[in-house]
Amino acid sequence: MPFAKPNKSRSISADPAELYRDLPSGPDAVPGLWAHQSEMLSAFTEHVGKSDVALELPTGTGKTLTGLLLAEWTRQTRRTRVIYACPTKQLAMQVVEAAEREAIDTALLVGKSSLWPTGAVTAYESAQQVAVTTYSSIFNSNPHLADADLIVFDDAHAGEQYVGEAYGVTLKRRESPDEYAAVLNAIAPALDGVFLERLRQPRADPSISADTRLVVPLRQRGMVGAIDAVLGSFDAPLKFSYSMIRAGLASCLVYVSYSGILRLDLLAA
């Protein structure tokens, strides 16, 4: 059974579940927390202070409200900036609507940062409201969000694409043939002669069109430096993407194919 939400008000709630009971009751608010939601909030409270905490609830079991409560409780108790991140703009707006039903004020910051409402930006930066935004606003070469003390990732499993795109350099052979050729030359010492020669042909050889080879630059003498020199010479937007991974270039893996070059951190395909 859900736990009833009585009408009362406190300045600071002891935990996220108590915060829920302290929120003003509205006609559209959910009637109460389910047991599994309360359990998740308690689990979060027990791990406060840890750098990474993962909570799992199936779709349709109230994970949005759970995330909003722990985000708002953290903002209130720590008096610090908190972000609630969603994969898409549509989901971010749905989160804001859910927050409004529970009388939780949020700052919606999606789309181009230059168009963000000044009031919403100020409310977030001054820790007056939880910012609701998208993964792409966080994982990019020039994020405009002030650093947060806590980021709640809704549907965290969906973040792989955004993280990979942000921390990588994408070189599509058709779009950037010169850049592709330059990187190929830098990693050439790690490739066998026949495969390398076919990669350099103007037309794809059917025998290798689907082949992919792995290169570990750290195992090749001077290759990390060669790749750094090549990528460092690229113009925008590639240079901005490269700036995100340059410090960890030595740990990157390279996957080479005719259509592109794919790296674990340096991404090109």
GUPA-374529 format. One record per residue (C-alpha): y, z, x. Coordinates in Angstrom, 2 decimals. Layout:
% residues N
<y:Y z:Z x:X>
...
***
This chain:
% residues 269
<y:0.00 z:0.00 x:0.00>
<y:3.58 z:-0.60 x:1.15>
<y:5.70 z:2.34 x:2.13>
<y:8.62 z:2.87 x:-0.22>
<y:12.17 z:2.54 x:1.10>
<y:14.40 z:5.34 x:-0.19>
<y:18.16 z:5.02 x:-0.26>
<y:19.67 z:6.97 x:2.59>
<y:21.78 z:6.37 x:5.66>
<y:21.63 z:7.64 x:9.23>
<y:23.69 z:6.72 x:12.25>
<y:20.71 z:6.29 x:14.60>
<y:17.13 z:5.98 x:13.42>
<y:14.32 z:7.62 x:15.36>
<y:12.17 z:4.48 x:15.37>
<y:12.10 z:0.98 x:13.84>
<y:10.15 z:2.13 x:10.79>
<y:12.74 z:4.79 x:10.06>
<y:15.47 z:2.20 x:10.52>
<y:13.85 z:0.19 x:7.75>
<y:13.96 z:3.20 x:5.44>
<y:17.61 z:3.77 x:6.39>
<y:18.72 z:0.23 x:5.51>
<y:20.54 z:-0.20 x:2.18>
<y:18.17 z:-1.34 x:-0.54>
<y:19.11 z:-4.67 x:-2.10>
<y:17.69 z:-6.66 x:-5.00>
<y:16.15 z:-9.26 x:-2.66>
<y:14.78 z:-6.87 x:-0.04>
<y:11.04 z:-6.45 x:0.32>
<y:9.78 z:-3.37 x:-1.55>
<y:8.29 z:-1.69 x:1.49>
<y:6.55 z:-2.04 x:4.82>
<y:2.85 z:-2.79 x:4.87>
<y:0.58 z:-0.62 x:6.98>
<y:0.05 z:-3.32 x:9.62>
<y:3.81 z:-3.77 x:10.01>
<y:4.26 z:-0.04 x:10.54>
<y:1.46 z:-0.09 x:13.10>
<y:3.14 z:-2.89 x:15.04>
<y:6.48 z:-1.05 x:15.02>
<y:4.77 z:2.10 x:16.27>
<y:3.02 z:0.14 x:19.00>
<y:6.36 z:-1.29 x:20.13>
<y:7.94 z:2.17 x:20.19>
<y:5.13 z:3.46 x:22.38>
<y:5.80 z:0.69 x:24.92>
<y:9.60 z:0.94 x:25.02>
<y:10.76 z:0.52 x:28.58>
<y:8.03 z:-1.90 x:29.61>
<y:9.21 z:-5.31 x:30.75>
<y:6.85 z:-7.38 x:28.59>
<y:5.29 z:-6.43 x:25.26>
<y:3.27 z:-8.80 x:23.06>
<y:2.67 z:-8.06 x:19.37>
<y:0.41 z:-10.25 x:17.24>
<y:0.51 z:-10.70 x:13.48>
<y:-0.89 z:-13.66 x:11.52>
<y:1.44 z:-16.02 x:9.69>
<y:2.45 z:-14.70 x:6.29>
<y:2.02 z:-11.02 x:7.15>
<y:5.68 z:-10.13 x:7.67>
<y:6.15 z:-10.72 x:11.38>
<y:9.76 z:-11.85 x:10.92>
<y:10.79 z:-8.54 x:9.38>
<y:8.82 z:-6.70 x:12.04>
<y:10.64 z:-8.58 x:14.78>
<y:14.02 z:-8.07 x:13.17>
<y:13.48 z:-4.33 x:12.85>
<y:12.49 z:-3.80 x:16.46>
<y:15.37 z:-6.04 x:17.59>
<y:17.98 z:-4.22 x:15.47>
<y:16.60 z:-0.79 x:16.38>
<y:16.80 z:-1.65 x:20.08>
<y:20.38 z:-2.87 x:19.68>
<y:21.41 z:0.32 x:17.91>
<y:19.64 z:2.82 x:20.14>
<y:20.46 z:1.19 x:23.47>
<y:23.84 z:-0.17 x:22.35>
<y:23.00 z:-3.34 x:24.21>
<y:22.66 z:-7.08 x:23.60>
<y:19.51 z:-8.31 x:21.88>
<y:18.35 z:-11.87 x:21.12>
<y:15.90 z:-13.04 x:18.48>
<y:14.66 z:-16.48 x:19.62>
<y:12.93 z:-19.11 x:17.46>
<y:11.38 z:-22.49 x:18.32>
<y:13.69 z:-24.49 x:15.99>
<y:17.08 z:-24.33 x:14.27>
<y:15.42 z:-24.30 x:10.86>
<y:13.35 z:-21.25 x:11.74>
<y:16.42 z:-19.53 x:13.19>
<y:18.28 z:-20.02 x:9.92>
<y:15.30 z:-18.67 x:8.00>
<y:15.37 z:-15.57 x:10.17>
<y:19.08 z:-15.08 x:9.43>
<y:18.35 z:-15.36 x:5.70>
<y:15.56 z:-12.79 x:6.01>
<y:17.90 z:-10.46 x:7.90>
<y:20.57 z:-10.77 x:5.21>
<y:18.08 z:-9.73 x:2.54>
<y:17.41 z:-6.55 x:4.48>
<y:21.11 z:-5.85 x:5.20>
<y:20.73 z:-6.59 x:8.92>
<y:23.77 z:-8.40 x:10.30>
<y:22.99 z:-11.18 x:12.78>
<y:24.92 z:-13.73 x:14.82>
<y:23.54 z:-17.27 x:14.38>
<y:24.00 z:-19.21 x:17.63>
<y:22.28 z:-22.59 x:17.43>
<y:23.19 z:-26.16 x:18.36>
<y:25.90 z:-26.99 x:20.90>
<y:27.33 z:-23.88 x:22.48>
<y:30.84 z:-25.37 x:22.24>
<y:30.51 z:-25.25 x:18.45>
<y:29.28 z:-21.66 x:18.21>
<y:31.53 z:-19.55 x:15.96>
<y:33.76 z:-17.36 x:18.10>
<y:33.14 z:-14.38 x:15.85>
<y:29.38 z:-14.70 x:16.20>
<y:29.61 z:-15.00 x:19.98>
<y:31.83 z:-11.93 x:20.17>
<y:29.56 z:-9.95 x:17.85>
<y:26.59 z:-10.68 x:20.11>
<y:28.34 z:-10.15 x:23.43>
<y:29.77 z:-6.83 x:22.26>
<y:26.30 z:-5.76 x:21.04>
<y:27.50 z:-5.49 x:17.46>
<y:24.90 z:-7.91 x:16.12>
<y:21.55 z:-9.36 x:17.16>
<y:21.89 z:-13.00 x:18.21>
<y:19.51 z:-15.42 x:16.49>
<y:19.07 z:-18.58 x:18.52>
<y:16.55 z:-21.19 x:19.67>
<y:14.34 z:-21.38 x:22.74>
<y:16.32 z:-24.38 x:23.97>
<y:19.50 z:-22.27 x:24.10>
<y:17.76 z:-19.89 x:26.50>
<y:15.61 z:-22.19 x:28.60>
<y:18.01 z:-24.77 x:30.00>
<y:19.84 z:-25.41 x:33.25>
<y:23.13 z:-23.99 x:31.99>
<y:22.58 z:-21.37 x:29.27>
<y:25.73 z:-20.03 x:27.59>
<y:24.22 z:-16.85 x:26.20>
<y:25.23 z:-13.64 x:27.95>
<y:22.27 z:-11.78 x:29.41>
<y:20.36 z:-9.66 x:26.91>
<y:18.53 z:-6.39 x:27.40>
<y:15.78 z:-7.54 x:25.03>
<y:14.66 z:-10.97 x:23.84>
<y:12.27 z:-11.17 x:20.90>
<y:10.33 z:-14.45 x:20.97>
<y:9.11 z:-15.45 x:17.53>
<y:5.99 z:-17.65 x:17.77>
<y:5.92 z:-17.10 x:21.52>
<y:2.94 z:-19.46 x:21.87>
<y:5.29 z:-22.30 x:20.92>
<y:7.52 z:-21.62 x:23.92>
<y:5.37 z:-23.38 x:26.51>
<y:7.02 z:-26.74 x:25.89>
<y:10.54 z:-25.33 x:26.15>
<y:9.80 z:-23.38 x:29.31>
<y:8.04 z:-26.34 x:30.91>
<y:10.90 z:-28.72 x:30.12>
<y:13.53 z:-26.29 x:31.35>
<y:11.81 z:-25.44 x:34.62>
<y:10.95 z:-28.95 x:35.65>
<y:12.30 z:-32.35 x:36.58>
<y:11.17 z:-35.20 x:34.36>
<y:10.86 z:-38.63 x:35.97>
<y:9.58 z:-41.36 x:33.72>
<y:8.77 z:-44.47 x:35.71>
<y:10.25 z:-46.84 x:33.13>
<y:13.45 z:-44.84 x:32.84>
<y:13.91 z:-43.86 x:36.50>
<y:12.02 z:-46.36 x:38.68>
<y:14.06 z:-45.74 x:41.83>
<y:13.69 z:-41.97 x:41.56>
<y:9.98 z:-42.32 x:40.88>
<y:9.58 z:-44.50 x:43.97>
<y:11.51 z:-42.02 x:46.12>
<y:9.35 z:-39.08 x:45.08>
<y:6.21 z:-41.19 x:45.49>
<y:7.23 z:-41.94 x:49.08>
<y:7.73 z:-38.24 x:49.73>
<y:4.21 z:-37.35 x:48.58>
<y:2.54 z:-40.51 x:49.94>
<y:0.87 z:-38.75 x:52.94>
<y:-1.32 z:-36.80 x:50.50>
<y:-2.62 z:-39.91 x:48.67>
<y:-5.39 z:-42.27 x:49.72>
<y:-4.26 z:-45.74 x:50.73>
<y:-5.81 z:-47.76 x:47.93>
<y:-4.54 z:-45.50 x:45.17>
<y:-1.08 z:-45.34 x:46.74>
<y:-0.87 z:-49.12 x:47.07>
<y:-1.78 z:-49.62 x:43.43>
<y:0.83 z:-47.07 x:42.36>
<y:3.44 z:-49.15 x:44.16>
<y:2.54 z:-52.36 x:42.34>
<y:5.08 z:-53.62 x:39.75>
<y:2.33 z:-53.83 x:37.14>
<y:-0.26 z:-51.21 x:36.32>
<y:-3.77 z:-51.87 x:37.59>
<y:-6.22 z:-51.26 x:34.70>
<y:-8.58 z:-49.53 x:37.13>
<y:-6.10 z:-46.68 x:37.81>
<y:-3.82 z:-46.74 x:34.76>
<y:-5.43 z:-43.58 x:33.41>
<y:-6.08 z:-41.90 x:36.78>
<y:-4.24 z:-38.77 x:37.86>
<y:-4.34 z:-37.15 x:41.32>
<y:-3.34 z:-33.65 x:42.37>
<y:-1.10 z:-33.01 x:45.38>
<y:-0.30 z:-29.58 x:46.82>
<y:2.90 z:-30.05 x:48.88>
<y:2.52 z:-26.71 x:50.68>
<y:-0.68 z:-27.99 x:52.31>
<y:1.07 z:-31.04 x:53.74>
<y:3.22 z:-30.58 x:56.82>
<y:6.87 z:-31.24 x:56.07>
<y:6.24 z:-32.38 x:52.47>
<y:8.12 z:-29.55 x:50.77>
<y:11.20 z:-30.40 x:52.82>
<y:10.81 z:-34.11 x:52.10>
<y:10.59 z:-33.50 x:48.36>
<y:13.58 z:-31.17 x:48.52>
<y:15.67 z:-33.83 x:50.27>
<y:14.74 z:-36.47 x:47.70>
<y:15.30 z:-34.36 x:44.60>
<y:18.48 z:-32.91 x:46.05>
<y:19.95 z:-36.41 x:46.28>
<y:19.53 z:-37.20 x:42.58>
<y:22.48 z:-37.33 x:40.20>
<y:22.88 z:-35.51 x:36.89>
<y:21.00 z:-34.67 x:34.77>
<y:18.11 z:-34.59 x:37.25>
<y:20.03 z:-32.47 x:39.74>
<y:20.59 z:-29.79 x:37.10>
<y:16.90 z:-29.73 x:36.26>
<y:16.02 z:-29.48 x:39.93>
<y:18.36 z:-26.53 x:40.41>
<y:16.14 z:-24.54 x:38.03>
<y:13.06 z:-24.81 x:40.27>
<y:14.43 z:-25.33 x:43.77>
<y:13.83 z:-21.73 x:44.83>
<y:10.13 z:-22.04 x:43.93>
<y:9.55 z:-25.57 x:45.14>
<y:6.92 z:-24.52 x:47.67>
<y:4.67 z:-23.21 x:44.88>
<y:4.78 z:-26.39 x:42.79>
<y:1.78 z:-28.61 x:42.13>
<y:2.12 z:-32.37 x:41.77>
<y:0.04 z:-34.59 x:39.47>
<y:0.47 z:-38.27 x:40.23>
<y:-0.23 z:-41.22 x:37.94>
<y:1.11 z:-44.74 x:37.53>
<y:3.34 z:-43.81 x:34.60>
<y:4.80 z:-40.76 x:36.24>
<y:4.49 z:-37.69 x:38.41>
<y:3.66 z:-34.37 x:36.80>
<y:4.29 z:-31.03 x:38.48>
<y:3.52 z:-27.53 x:37.31>
<y:7.17 z:-26.61 x:37.86>
<y:8.51 z:-30.01 x:38.81>
<y:7.68 z:-32.07 x:35.75>
<y:7.73 z:-35.83 x:35.72>
<y:5.68 z:-38.08 x:33.46>
***
